[in-house]
Amino acid sequence: MLAGAGSLALAACTVGPDYAGPPSVASATGENTAFVRAGPGLEDAAPQLAAWWESLDDPALNELEEQALAANPDLAVARARVAEARGALAGIDAEAYPSASAIATAAHIRVPGLGLGSNGSSAGEGGSGDGATANGTTSTNFFNLGLNASWQIDLFGGYQRQAEAARADLAAGDASLADAQVALTASVADAYVDLRAAGERLGLAEDAVRGREQIVALTEQLFRQGVAPRSQVDEARSALVSARRQAAAIRADIARFLDALAVLTGQAPGALDELADNAMPPPLPPAAVAIGDPAGLLARRPDIRAAERRLAATSARIGVARAAGLPSINFMGILGIGGTRLSDLSSLGDFTAIAAPVLQWNFLDFGRNEARLTQAEARMAGARAEYRQSVLVALREVEDGLVSFRYGRADLAEAAQLEALAASREDQARQRFEQGVQSRIELLAASLDRVEARANVVRARAALTRAFIEVETALGLGWRDPGEYLPGDEPGTRSARD
């Protein structure tokens, strides 16, 4: 009750600015209640916060995302930093309470040249009392048990401001952990889409190699018959080498994507190589995508929340700097018993007690504290600018993602049209070949055109899905609320520590 009354009494003495929230971003968002680059298929409904990748309807991707959230080392580092911030807050909260320590002392003191007269008995060699020798040397034993206590009153709210800053740091750490989850889930999805696209492209590249091999064989046969020139053979062989090089490059890409997924999920390279055995096309995003509005973005993106909490921490530390330059009161107390004999420790009626308030004020520091205050104010100005920059970057990333998504859909539709036209030309070439009007080389060339058109569709499909991932990431989706169970923590430990 006394502590509570003291806190209420001193609350009005808290120095430093009271944090009033982040600066207005009206100039950044303008008068827009919707995103500027939104188009068809993009809804202004609030998006789902977590597990956006489930809308891609790919069980393998879902499993990889959960593995990454549970075992990724970068997330483990972020969780450790949150735990560190939580410990720092607990330590600062404890500073507001008294501290006490116990002391036990056993000492033998021998001071030469300090004769105290003939009173007392000579300690001599191995003596246990006190006394003076003939040459004036004094020796004595001293035994003591005691308690020391101290309590610094938070007269100007320095501890309170430190606690405010620590709480803001903890919240910023939670937000940074969420931001790491957003980046991680996007990286896993990107690598998975690239892997699936590369797997399908490899099959097409191998088809192209087989087609080029047949063209080389037919061209060499025509050359031997004197029908085709040598340059035509060289051209066919060059095209075959290029096709083989392209297939080899795709195989290398597949290995890199597999290793990236392995490391992202906390495993060694090569651990996920079996994914390459199950060839599947890259997943497609849903027909309708909820994107919300700019106001919801500012409240949802964890990097913006982290920047805002860092701004709050810098505001509180201005108060810490101001309180450091003002007087402080520290209550000190000492309670002890003892004497020159060990039996004196049991004499409870003979004890020493000291209690004293200590006033300290470093009023002459030649501007050192004023310099620290200037630094704290400058840090707050920088944090305010960083917050505004984080808002602008977030808005730009969303708008860029929406542009990529909108034009990605159009590009995929056009690539599909080109594939249909290439397939039609291949069918016509086959019919003419069967009628004896066209050569087999011309039929193979038409087939290769269709293969290339299909590869372009695969690229466009992967680009569209990556654009969808870009949108979801820019919207700040894919993180779990700090209050939820975090993979890697033991269930229940978080609530027990809080």
C-alpha positions as CSV (number, residue, x, y, z in Angstrom):
1,M,0.0,0.0,0.0
2,L,2.8,2.3,0.9
3,A,4.6,1.6,-2.3
4,G,1.4,2.3,-4.3
5,A,0.9,5.6,-2.5
6,G,4.5,6.5,-3.2
7,S,4.1,5.7,-6.9
8,L,0.9,7.9,-7.1
9,A,2.6,10.7,-5.3
10,L,5.6,10.7,-7.6
11,A,3.7,10.1,-10.8
12,A,3.4,13.8,-11.4
13,C,7.2,14.2,-11.1
14,T,7.9,12.0,-14.2
15,V,10.1,14.1,-16.5
16,G,10.4,13.7,-20.2
17,P,7.8,13.8,-23.0
18,D,4.7,11.6,-22.7
19,Y,4.5,9.5,-25.9
20,A,1.5,10.6,-27.9
21,G,1.7,8.0,-30.7
22,P,3.4,8.0,-34.1
23,P,3.4,11.0,-36.4
24,S,0.5,11.5,-38.8
25,V,1.0,9.7,-42.1
26,A,-1.9,11.5,-43.8
27,S,0.5,13.0,-46.3
28,A,1.8,9.5,-47.2
29,T,-1.6,7.9,-47.7
30,G,-3.2,10.9,-49.1
31,E,-7.0,10.9,-49.4
32,N,-7.0,7.3,-50.7
33,T,-9.2,4.8,-48.9
34,A,-8.1,2.1,-51.4
35,F,-4.8,1.1,-53.1
36,V,-4.1,3.1,-56.3
37,R,-3.0,0.1,-58.4
38,A,-5.8,-2.3,-57.4
39,G,-7.5,-3.9,-60.3
40,P,-9.9,-6.8,-61.2
41,G,-9.9,-9.7,-58.9
42,L,-8.5,-7.7,-56.0
43,E,-11.0,-7.1,-53.2
44,D,-11.0,-4.5,-50.5
45,A,-12.0,-7.0,-47.8
46,A,-9.5,-7.4,-45.0
47,P,-7.1,-10.3,-45.8
48,Q,-6.5,-13.3,-43.5
49,L,-3.5,-12.6,-41.3
50,A,-1.8,-16.0,-41.3
51,A,-1.2,-19.0,-43.6
52,W,-1.9,-17.1,-46.8
53,W,0.0,-19.8,-48.7
54,E,-2.9,-22.3,-48.0
55,S,-4.9,-20.5,-50.7
56,L,-2.4,-21.9,-53.2
57,D,-3.9,-25.3,-52.4
58,D,-0.6,-27.2,-52.4
59,P,-0.1,-29.7,-49.5
60,A,3.6,-29.9,-50.1
61,L,4.0,-26.2,-49.8
62,N,1.9,-26.1,-46.6
63,E,4.2,-28.7,-45.0
64,L,7.3,-26.8,-46.0
65,E,6.0,-23.6,-44.5
66,E,5.2,-25.3,-41.2
67,Q,8.7,-26.9,-41.1
68,A,10.3,-23.5,-41.7
69,L,8.3,-21.8,-39.0
70,A,9.3,-24.5,-36.6
71,A,13.0,-25.0,-37.3
72,N,14.4,-22.0,-39.2
73,P,17.5,-20.7,-37.5
74,D,16.8,-17.0,-38.2
75,L,13.5,-17.3,-36.4
76,A,15.3,-18.9,-33.5
77,V,17.6,-15.9,-33.3
78,A,14.6,-13.5,-33.4
79,R,12.9,-15.5,-30.6
80,A,16.1,-15.3,-28.5
81,R,16.2,-11.5,-28.9
82,V,12.6,-11.3,-27.7
83,A,13.5,-13.4,-24.7
84,E,16.5,-11.1,-24.1
85,A,14.2,-8.0,-24.2
86,R,11.8,-9.7,-21.8
87,G,14.6,-10.3,-19.4
88,A,15.8,-6.7,-19.7
89,L,12.3,-5.5,-18.9
90,A,12.1,-7.7,-15.8
91,G,15.5,-6.4,-14.6
92,I,14.4,-2.8,-15.0
93,D,11.2,-3.4,-13.2
94,A,13.2,-4.9,-10.3
95,E,15.3,-1.7,-10.1
96,A,12.3,0.1,-8.6
97,Y,12.3,-2.0,-5.5
98,P,14.7,-2.1,-2.5
99,S,17.7,-4.4,-2.5
100,A,19.3,-6.1,0.4
101,S,22.4,-8.2,1.0
102,A,23.8,-10.3,3.8
103,I,27.4,-9.9,4.9
104,A,29.6,-12.2,7.2
105,T,33.0,-11.0,8.1
106,A,35.9,-12.7,10.0
107,A,39.1,-10.6,10.1
108,H,42.4,-10.4,12.0
109,I,43.9,-7.0,12.0
110,R,47.5,-6.2,12.9
111,V,48.7,-2.6,12.9
112,P,52.4,-2.0,13.7
113,G,53.4,1.2,15.5
114,L,50.0,1.9,17.0
115,G,50.4,1.2,20.8
116,L,47.2,1.5,22.7
117,G,48.7,1.2,26.2
118,S,48.7,-1.7,28.6
119,N,45.0,-2.3,28.7
120,G,43.9,-5.6,27.5
121,S,45.9,-8.8,27.1
122,S,48.6,-9.4,24.6
123,A,47.5,-11.5,21.7
124,G,51.0,-12.9,21.2
125,E,51.5,-15.6,18.7
126,G,48.2,-17.1,17.9
127,G,46.3,-15.0,20.4
128,S,42.6,-14.5,20.0
129,G,42.1,-11.2,21.9
130,D,43.3,-7.7,21.2
131,G,46.2,-5.9,22.7
132,A,49.5,-4.2,22.1
133,T,52.9,-5.8,22.1
134,A,56.1,-4.2,23.5
135,N,57.0,-2.6,20.3
136,G,53.7,-0.9,19.9
137,T,52.1,-3.2,17.4
138,T,48.3,-3.6,17.9
139,S,46.4,-6.7,16.8
140,T,42.8,-7.7,17.1
141,N,40.2,-10.0,15.7
142,F,36.8,-8.9,14.3
143,F,33.7,-10.9,13.6
144,N,30.5,-9.5,12.1
145,L,27.1,-10.5,10.7
146,G,25.1,-7.9,9.0
147,L,22.4,-6.8,6.5
148,N,22.8,-4.0,4.1
149,A,19.7,-2.5,2.3
150,S,19.3,0.3,-0.2
151,W,16.4,1.9,-2.1
152,Q,16.7,4.6,-4.6
153,I,13.4,6.6,-4.9
154,D,12.3,7.2,-8.4
155,L,11.9,10.9,-7.6
156,F,11.7,12.1,-11.2
157,G,10.5,9.0,-13.0
158,G,13.8,7.8,-14.4
159,Y,13.0,4.1,-13.6
160,Q,9.5,4.6,-15.0
161,R,10.8,5.9,-18.3
162,Q,13.3,3.0,-18.4
163,A,10.5,0.6,-18.0
164,E,8.5,2.3,-20.7
165,A,11.5,2.1,-23.0
166,A,12.0,-1.6,-22.2
167,R,8.4,-2.5,-22.8
168,A,8.5,-0.7,-26.1
169,D,11.7,-2.6,-27.0
170,L,10.0,-5.9,-26.1
171,A,7.0,-5.0,-28.3
172,A,9.4,-4.0,-31.1
173,G,11.1,-7.4,-30.7
174,D,7.8,-9.2,-31.0
175,A,7.1,-7.2,-34.2
176,S,10.5,-7.9,-35.6
177,L,9.9,-11.6,-35.0
178,A,6.6,-11.4,-36.9
179,D,8.4,-9.5,-39.7
180,A,11.0,-12.4,-39.8
181,Q,8.1,-14.8,-40.2
182,V,6.7,-12.8,-43.1
183,A,10.0,-12.8,-44.9
184,L,10.6,-16.5,-44.2
185,T,7.2,-17.7,-45.5
186,A,7.6,-15.6,-48.6
187,S,11.1,-17.0,-49.2
188,V,9.9,-20.6,-48.8
189,A,7.0,-20.0,-51.2
190,D,9.2,-18.3,-53.8
191,A,11.8,-21.1,-53.7
192,Y,9.0,-23.7,-53.9
193,V,7.3,-22.0,-56.9
194,D,10.7,-21.7,-58.6
195,L,11.4,-25.4,-58.0
196,R,8.1,-26.5,-59.5
197,A,8.5,-24.3,-62.5
198,A,12.1,-25.5,-63.0
199,G,10.9,-29.1,-62.8
200,E,8.3,-28.6,-65.5
201,R,10.7,-26.6,-67.7
202,L,13.3,-29.4,-67.3
203,G,10.9,-31.9,-68.8
204,L,10.2,-29.5,-71.7
205,A,13.9,-28.9,-72.2
206,E,14.6,-32.6,-72.4
207,D,11.8,-32.8,-75.0
208,A,13.6,-30.1,-76.9
209,V,16.9,-32.0,-76.7
210,R,15.3,-35.1,-78.1
211,G,13.7,-33.1,-80.9
212,R,17.1,-31.4,-81.7
213,E,18.8,-34.8,-81.8
214,Q,16.3,-36.0,-84.4
215,I,16.8,-32.9,-86.5
216,V,20.6,-33.4,-86.4
217,A,20.3,-37.0,-87.5
218,L,17.9,-36.1,-90.4
219,T,20.0,-33.2,-91.5
220,E,23.2,-35.3,-91.5
221,Q,21.4,-37.9,-93.6
222,L,20.3,-35.2,-96.1
223,F,23.9,-33.9,-96.2
224,R,25.3,-37.3,-97.0
225,Q,22.7,-37.6,-99.8
226,G,23.9,-34.2,-101.1
227,V,20.5,-32.6,-100.5
228,A,21.5,-30.3,-97.6
229,P,24.6,-28.0,-97.3
230,R,27.2,-28.4,-94.5
231,S,26.0,-25.1,-92.9
232,Q,22.6,-26.6,-92.3
233,V,24.2,-29.5,-90.4
234,D,26.3,-27.1,-88.3
235,E,23.2,-25.0,-87.5
236,A,21.3,-28.1,-86.3
237,R,24.3,-29.2,-84.2
238,S,24.6,-25.7,-82.6
239,A,20.9,-25.7,-81.8
240,L,21.3,-29.1,-80.1
241,V,24.3,-27.9,-78.0
242,S,22.3,-24.9,-76.9
243,A,19.3,-27.1,-75.9
244,R,21.6,-29.3,-73.9
245,R,23.2,-26.3,-72.1
246,Q,19.7,-25.0,-71.3
247,A,18.7,-28.3,-69.8
248,A,21.9,-28.5,-67.7
249,A,21.3,-24.9,-66.4
250,I,17.8,-25.9,-65.3
251,R,19.2,-28.9,-63.5
252,A,21.6,-26.7,-61.6
253,D,18.7,-24.3,-60.7
254,I,16.7,-27.2,-59.4
255,A,19.6,-28.2,-57.1
256,R,19.9,-24.6,-55.8
257,F,16.2,-24.4,-55.2
258,L,16.2,-27.7,-53.3
259,D,19.1,-26.5,-51.1
260,A,17.4,-23.2,-50.5
261,L,14.3,-25.0,-49.2
262,A,16.4,-27.3,-47.1
263,V,18.2,-24.5,-45.3
264,L,15.0,-22.4,-44.9
265,T,13.4,-25.3,-43.2
266,G,16.4,-25.8,-40.9
267,Q,17.9,-28.8,-42.7
268,A,21.2,-29.5,-44.5
269,P,21.4,-29.2,-48.3
270,G,20.3,-32.3,-50.0
271,A,17.7,-33.2,-47.3
272,L,14.8,-32.4,-49.6
273,D,16.1,-33.8,-52.9
274,E,13.1,-36.2,-53.1
275,L,10.9,-33.2,-53.9
276,A,12.4,-33.2,-57.4
277,D,11.1,-36.7,-58.0
278,N,7.5,-35.5,-57.9
279,A,7.2,-33.2,-60.9
280,M,4.2,-30.9,-60.6
281,P,3.4,-27.5,-62.2
282,P,3.7,-24.4,-60.0
283,P,0.5,-23.6,-58.1
284,L,-1.8,-20.8,-59.2
285,P,-3.1,-18.0,-56.9
286,P,-6.9,-17.8,-56.2
287,A,-9.2,-16.0,-58.6
288,A,-10.0,-13.4,-55.9
289,V,-7.5,-11.9,-53.6
290,A,-8.4,-9.7,-50.6
291,I,-6.0,-6.8,-50.1
292,G,-7.8,-4.5,-47.6
293,D,-7.0,-0.8,-47.6
294,P,-4.0,1.4,-46.7
295,A,-5.2,2.0,-43.1
296,G,-5.4,-1.7,-42.4
297,L,-1.9,-2.1,-43.9
298,L,-0.4,0.4,-41.4
299,A,-2.0,-1.5,-38.5
300,R,-1.0,-4.9,-39.8
301,R,2.5,-4.8,-41.1
302,P,4.9,-5.9,-38.4
303,D,7.9,-3.8,-39.7
304,I,5.7,-0.6,-39.3
305,R,4.7,-1.7,-35.8
306,A,8.4,-2.4,-34.9
307,A,9.3,1.1,-36.2
308,E,6.5,2.7,-34.1
309,R,7.6,0.8,-30.9
310,R,11.2,1.9,-31.5
311,L,9.9,5.5,-31.7
312,A,8.1,5.1,-28.4
313,A,11.3,3.7,-26.8
314,T,13.3,6.7,-27.9
315,S,10.7,9.0,-26.5
316,A,10.9,7.3,-23.1
317,R,14.7,7.5,-23.1
318,I,14.5,11.3,-23.3
319,G,12.9,11.1,-19.9
320,V,15.7,8.8,-18.7
321,A,18.3,11.3,-19.8
322,R,16.5,14.2,-18.2
323,A,16.1,12.3,-14.9
324,A,19.8,11.5,-14.8
325,G,20.6,15.2,-14.5
326,L,18.3,15.8,-11.5
327,P,18.8,15.0,-7.8
328,S,18.3,11.5,-6.6
329,I,17.5,10.2,-3.1
330,N,18.8,6.8,-1.9
331,F,17.8,5.3,1.4
332,M,20.6,3.2,2.9
333,G,20.4,1.0,6.0
334,I,22.9,-1.2,7.8
335,L,22.1,-3.7,10.6
336,G,24.8,-5.8,12.2
337,I,26.1,-7.6,15.3
338,G,29.6,-8.6,16.2
339,G,32.8,-7.9,18.1
340,T,36.3,-9.1,18.7
341,R,35.3,-12.6,19.9
342,L,33.3,-15.2,18.0
343,S,30.9,-15.4,20.9
344,D,29.9,-11.8,20.3
345,L,27.8,-12.9,17.3
346,S,25.3,-14.4,19.6
347,S,24.8,-11.2,21.6
348,L,21.6,-10.0,20.0
349,G,21.2,-7.2,22.5
350,D,24.4,-5.5,21.2
351,F,23.9,-4.6,17.5
352,T,24.7,-1.7,15.2
353,A,22.0,0.0,13.2
354,I,22.5,2.8,10.7
355,A,19.7,4.4,8.5
356,A,20.3,7.4,6.4
357,P,18.9,9.1,3.3
358,V,21.5,10.2,0.8
359,L,20.9,13.1,-1.6
360,Q,23.0,13.1,-4.7
361,W,23.0,15.7,-7.5
362,N,25.7,15.8,-10.2
363,F,25.0,19.5,-10.9
364,L,28.5,20.2,-12.2
365,D,29.2,17.8,-15.0
366,F,30.3,20.3,-17.6
367,G,27.5,19.6,-20.0
368,R,27.8,15.8,-20.1
369,N,24.2,15.1,-19.2
370,E,23.0,17.8,-21.5
371,A,24.9,16.1,-24.3
372,R,23.3,12.8,-23.5
373,L,19.9,14.5,-23.6
374,T,20.7,16.0,-27.0
375,Q,21.6,12.5,-28.3
376,A,18.3,11.1,-27.0
377,E,16.3,13.8,-28.7
378,A,18.2,13.3,-31.9
379,R,17.5,9.5,-31.7
380,M,13.8,10.2,-31.4
381,A,14.0,12.5,-34.5
382,G,15.7,9.8,-36.4
383,A,13.2,7.2,-35.2
384,R,10.3,9.4,-36.3
385,A,11.9,9.7,-39.8
386,E,12.4,5.9,-39.9
387,Y,8.8,5.3,-39.0
388,R,7.6,7.6,-41.8
389,Q,10.0,5.9,-44.3
390,S,8.7,2.4,-43.2
391,V,5.2,3.6,-44.1
392,L,6.2,4.9,-47.5
393,V,8.1,1.8,-48.3
394,A,5.2,-0.4,-47.3
395,L,2.8,1.5,-49.5
396,R,5.2,1.4,-52.4
397,E,5.8,-2.4,-52.0
398,V,2.0,-3.1,-52.0
399,E,1.4,-0.9,-55.1
400,D,4.4,-2.5,-56.9
401,G,3.1,-6.0,-56.0
402,L,-0.4,-5.1,-57.3
403,V,1.1,-3.9,-60.6
404,S,3.1,-7.2,-61.0
405,F,0.0,-9.2,-60.1
406,R,-2.3,-7.4,-62.5
407,Y,0.1,-7.6,-65.5
408,G,1.2,-11.1,-64.6
409,R,-2.4,-12.3,-65.1
410,A,-2.5,-10.6,-68.5
411,D,0.9,-12.0,-69.4
412,L,-0.2,-15.5,-68.5
413,A,-3.4,-15.2,-70.6
414,E,-1.3,-14.0,-73.6
415,A,1.2,-16.8,-73.1
416,A,-1.6,-19.3,-73.1
417,Q,-2.9,-17.9,-76.4
418,L,0.5,-18.2,-77.9
419,E,0.7,-21.8,-76.8
420,A,-2.6,-22.6,-78.3
421,L,-1.5,-21.1,-81.6
422,A,1.8,-23.1,-81.5
423,A,-0.2,-26.3,-80.8
424,S,-2.4,-25.5,-83.8
425,R,0.6,-25.0,-86.1
426,E,2.0,-28.3,-84.9
427,D,-1.2,-30.1,-85.7
428,Q,-1.3,-28.5,-89.2
429,A,2.4,-29.5,-89.7
430,R,1.6,-33.1,-88.7
431,Q,-1.3,-33.3,-91.1
432,R,0.8,-31.9,-94.0
433,F,3.6,-34.4,-93.0
434,E,1.2,-37.3,-93.1
435,Q,-0.1,-36.1,-96.5
436,G,3.5,-36.0,-97.7
437,V,3.5,-32.3,-98.3
438,Q,5.9,-31.3,-95.5
439,S,9.2,-32.8,-94.3
440,R,9.7,-34.4,-90.9
441,I,12.3,-31.7,-90.1
442,E,9.5,-29.1,-90.5
443,L,7.2,-31.1,-88.3
444,L,9.9,-31.3,-85.6
445,A,10.5,-27.6,-85.9
446,A,6.8,-26.9,-85.3
447,S,6.9,-29.3,-82.3
448,L,9.9,-27.4,-80.8
449,D,7.9,-24.1,-81.2
450,R,5.1,-25.6,-79.2
451,V,7.6,-26.8,-76.5
452,E,9.0,-23.3,-76.3
453,A,5.5,-21.8,-76.1
454,R,4.7,-24.2,-73.3
455,A,7.9,-23.2,-71.4
456,N,6.8,-19.5,-71.7
457,V,3.5,-20.5,-70.1
458,V,5.3,-22.1,-67.2
459,R,7.4,-19.0,-66.8
460,A,4.4,-16.7,-66.9
461,R,2.5,-19.0,-64.4
462,A,5.4,-18.9,-62.0
463,A,5.8,-15.2,-62.4
464,L,2.1,-14.7,-61.6
465,T,2.3,-16.8,-58.4
466,R,5.5,-15.0,-57.4
467,A,3.6,-11.7,-57.9
468,F,0.9,-13.1,-55.6
469,I,3.5,-13.9,-53.0
470,E,4.9,-10.4,-53.4
471,V,1.4,-8.9,-52.7
472,E,0.8,-11.1,-49.6
473,T,4.2,-10.2,-48.3
474,A,3.8,-6.5,-48.9
475,L,0.4,-6.7,-47.1
476,G,2.3,-8.0,-44.0
477,L,0.7,-11.4,-44.0
478,G,2.1,-14.7,-42.8
479,W,3.0,-14.0,-39.2
480,R,1.6,-15.4,-36.0
481,D,0.4,-13.3,-33.1
482,P,3.0,-13.0,-30.3
483,G,0.5,-14.3,-27.9
484,E,0.2,-17.6,-29.8
485,Y,2.4,-20.6,-29.2
486,L,5.6,-20.1,-31.2
487,P,7.3,-23.2,-32.7
488,G,10.6,-23.9,-30.9
489,D,9.2,-22.7,-27.5
490,E,8.0,-25.3,-25.0
491,P,4.2,-25.0,-24.7
492,G,3.3,-23.0,-21.6
493,T,6.7,-21.5,-21.0
494,R,5.8,-18.2,-22.6
495,S,2.8,-17.6,-20.3
496,A,4.7,-18.8,-17.3
497,R,7.5,-16.2,-17.9
498,D,5.1,-13.3,-18.7
